Amino acid sequence: MFESVDRIVMKEEKSNKTKHVIFRLTPKEYANLEAKRSRTTCRKLSEFLRLLIFNRPVTVIERNGSQDQMIAELSELREELNRLGNNFNQATRRLNAVNQISEFRNWIASYEAEKTFLFSILDKIKSQTDKLADRWLQ
């Protein structure tokens, strides 16, 4: 019998938020507030404001700007390397389609060796960028 009473009390304490508090900000004030929220673990502005109003701890994320920039550049490089690899594969398929011409056979053989080398380098670069990204996102 006591358990059911406890459950009812718990449900009442977890009621939905029904009250609204509305106040106005200038665009500059709002931008400042949003910038502060973006440096925390809070996903929503309402969550951030509740923590501040009720004097609860706010977890602030400290980032290293140069590392952020490096990660962004590495991500762009990884995307570009993927595009290069795709283009390389398409060119290989087209060359294999014209394999009947004897002059192209020697060129295709050397092309395949270069392709293997390029892809091994691309795999190493991708592996390193993935490791850096994983390390940084932890």
TIZA-559427 format. One record per residue (C-alpha): residue number from 0; x, y, z; residue in one letter. Coordinates in steps of 0.2 Angstrom, whole numbers, plus 5000, padded with zeros to 4 digits. Example, Ala and Ser with C-alpha at 12.3 -4.5 7.8 and 13.67 -1.06 7.14 Angstrom:
BEGIN
<vexvex 0, <5062, 4978, 5039>, "A">,
<vexvex 1, <5068, 4995, 5036>, "S">,
This chain:
BEGIN
<vexvex 0, <5000, 5000, 5000>, "M">,
<vexvex 1, <5014, 5012, 5004>, "F">,
<vexvex 2, <5022, 5009, 4987>, "E">,
<vexvex 3, <5007, 5015, 4977>, "S">,
<vexvex 4, <5006, 5031, 4987>, "V">,
<vexvex 5, <5025, 5034, 4984>, "D">,
<vexvex 6, <5023, 5031, 4966>, "R">,
<vexvex 7, <5008, 5044, 4965>, "I">,
<vexvex 8, <5019, 5057, 4974>, "V">,
<vexvex 9, <5033, 5054, 4962>, "M">,
<vexvex 10, <5022, 5056, 4947>, "K">,
<vexvex 11, <5015, 5073, 4954>, "E">,
<vexvex 12, <5033, 5079, 4956>, "E">,
<vexvex 13, <5038, 5075, 4938>, "K">,
<vexvex 14, <5024, 5085, 4931>, "S">,
<vexvex 15, <5026, 5094, 4914>, "N">,
<vexvex 16, <5032, 5111, 4914>, "K">,
<vexvex 17, <5016, 5122, 4911>, "T">,
<vexvex 18, <5021, 5140, 4916>, "K">,
<vexvex 19, <5029, 5152, 4904>, "H">,
<vexvex 20, <5041, 5166, 4908>, "V">,
<vexvex 21, <5043, 5178, 4894>, "I">,
<vexvex 22, <5055, 5193, 4893>, "F">,
<vexvex 23, <5063, 5202, 4878>, "R">,
<vexvex 24, <5081, 5204, 4873>, "L">,
<vexvex 25, <5089, 5214, 4860>, "T">,
<vexvex 26, <5097, 5205, 4846>, "P">,
<vexvex 27, <5114, 5208, 4853>, "K">,
<vexvex 28, <5109, 5202, 4871>, "E">,
<vexvex 29, <5102, 5186, 4863>, "Y">,
<vexvex 30, <5117, 5183, 4853>, "A">,
<vexvex 31, <5128, 5185, 4868>, "N">,
<vexvex 32, <5116, 5173, 4878>, "L">,
<vexvex 33, <5117, 5160, 4864>, "E">,
<vexvex 34, <5135, 5161, 4862>, "A">,
<vexvex 35, <5137, 5157, 4881>, "K">,
<vexvex 36, <5125, 5143, 4879>, "R">,
<vexvex 37, <5134, 5136, 4864>, "S">,
<vexvex 38, <5150, 5134, 4875>, "R">,
<vexvex 39, <5141, 5122, 4887>, "T">,
<vexvex 40, <5134, 5105, 4886>, "T">,
<vexvex 41, <5116, 5112, 4886>, "C">,
<vexvex 42, <5107, 5108, 4870>, "R">,
<vexvex 43, <5092, 5120, 4872>, "K">,
<vexvex 44, <5092, 5138, 4878>, "L">,
<vexvex 45, <5078, 5134, 4891>, "S">,
<vexvex 46, <5089, 5120, 4899>, "E">,
<vexvex 47, <5103, 5133, 4900>, "F">,
<vexvex 48, <5093, 5146, 4908>, "L">,
<vexvex 49, <5085, 5134, 4921>, "R">,
<vexvex 50, <5102, 5129, 4927>, "L">,
<vexvex 51, <5107, 5147, 4929>, "L">,
<vexvex 52, <5091, 5153, 4937>, "I">,
<vexvex 53, <5091, 5139, 4950>, "F">,
<vexvex 54, <5110, 5140, 4953>, "N">,
<vexvex 55, <5114, 5123, 4947>, "R">,
<vexvex 56, <5131, 5119, 4940>, "P">,
<vexvex 57, <5133, 5122, 4921>, "V">,
<vexvex 58, <5146, 5112, 4912>, "T">,
<vexvex 59, <5157, 5123, 4901>, "V">,
<vexvex 60, <5166, 5115, 4886>, "I">,
<vexvex 61, <5183, 5122, 4883>, "E">,
<vexvex 62, <5190, 5121, 4866>, "R">,
<vexvex 63, <5206, 5124, 4858>, "N">,
<vexvex 64, <5203, 5135, 4843>, "G">,
<vexvex 65, <5219, 5130, 4834>, "S">,
<vexvex 66, <5214, 5111, 4836>, "Q">,
<vexvex 67, <5196, 5115, 4830>, "D">,
<vexvex 68, <5203, 5123, 4815>, "Q">,
<vexvex 69, <5215, 5109, 4811>, "M">,
<vexvex 70, <5201, 5096, 4813>, "I">,
<vexvex 71, <5190, 5106, 4801>, "A">,
<vexvex 72, <5204, 5107, 4788>, "E">,
<vexvex 73, <5207, 5088, 4790>, "L">,
<vexvex 74, <5189, 5084, 4787>, "S">,
<vexvex 75, <5189, 5095, 4771>, "E">,
<vexvex 76, <5205, 5085, 4766>, "L">,
<vexvex 77, <5197, 5069, 4769>, "R">,
<vexvex 78, <5182, 5073, 4759>, "E">,
<vexvex 79, <5193, 5079, 4745>, "E">,
<vexvex 80, <5203, 5063, 4746>, "L">,
<vexvex 81, <5187, 5053, 4745>, "N">,
<vexvex 82, <5182, 5063, 4729>, "R">,
<vexvex 83, <5199, 5059, 4721>, "L">,
<vexvex 84, <5198, 5041, 4725>, "G">,
<vexvex 85, <5181, 5040, 4717>, "N">,
<vexvex 86, <5187, 5050, 4701>, "N">,
<vexvex 87, <5202, 5038, 4700>, "F">,
<vexvex 88, <5190, 5023, 4701>, "N">,
<vexvex 89, <5179, 5030, 4687>, "Q">,
<vexvex 90, <5194, 5033, 4676>, "A">,
<vexvex 91, <5200, 5015, 4679>, "T">,
<vexvex 92, <5184, 5008, 4674>, "R">,
<vexvex 93, <5184, 5018, 4658>, "R">,
<vexvex 94, <5201, 5013, 4654>, "L">,
<vexvex 95, <5197, 4994, 4656>, "N">,
<vexvex 96, <5183, 4996, 4644>, "A">,
<vexvex 97, <5195, 5001, 4630>, "V">,
<vexvex 98, <5207, 4987, 4635>, "N">,
<vexvex 99, <5206, 4980, 4618>, "Q">,
<vexvex 100, <5218, 4992, 4610>, "I">,
<vexvex 101, <5236, 4985, 4612>, "S">,
<vexvex 102, <5244, 5003, 4616>, "E">,
<vexvex 103, <5233, 5005, 4631>, "F">,
<vexvex 104, <5238, 4988, 4639>, "R">,
<vexvex 105, <5255, 4994, 4645>, "N">,
<vexvex 106, <5248, 5010, 4650>, "W">,
<vexvex 107, <5234, 5002, 4660>, "I">,
<vexvex 108, <5247, 4991, 4669>, "A">,
<vexvex 109, <5257, 5005, 4675>, "S">,
<vexvex 110, <5241, 5015, 4679>, "Y">,
<vexvex 111, <5236, 5000, 4690>, "E">,
<vexvex 112, <5253, 5001, 4700>, "A">,
<vexvex 113, <5251, 5019, 4703>, "E">,
<vexvex 114, <5233, 5017, 4708>, "K">,
<vexvex 115, <5238, 5004, 4721>, "T">,
<vexvex 116, <5251, 5016, 4728>, "F">,
<vexvex 117, <5239, 5030, 4728>, "L">,
<vexvex 118, <5226, 5021, 4737>, "F">,
<vexvex 119, <5238, 5014, 4750>, "S">,
<vexvex 120, <5243, 5032, 4754>, "I">,
<vexvex 121, <5225, 5038, 4754>, "L">,
<vexvex 122, <5221, 5024, 4767>, "D">,
<vexvex 123, <5235, 5029, 4778>, "K">,
<vexvex 124, <5229, 5048, 4778>, "I">,
<vexvex 125, <5211, 5043, 4781>, "K">,
<vexvex 126, <5216, 5032, 4795>, "S">,
<vexvex 127, <5226, 5046, 4803>, "Q">,
<vexvex 128, <5213, 5059, 4801>, "T">,
<vexvex 129, <5200, 5046, 4809>, "D">,
<vexvex 130, <5211, 5044, 4824>, "K">,
<vexvex 131, <5214, 5062, 4826>, "L">,
<vexvex 132, <5195, 5066, 4825>, "A">,
<vexvex 133, <5191, 5052, 4837>, "D">,
<vexvex 134, <5203, 5058, 4849>, "R">,
<vexvex 135, <5198, 5076, 4848>, "W">,
<vexvex 136, <5179, 5072, 4850>, "L">,
<vexvex 137, <5181, 5062, 4866>, "Q">,
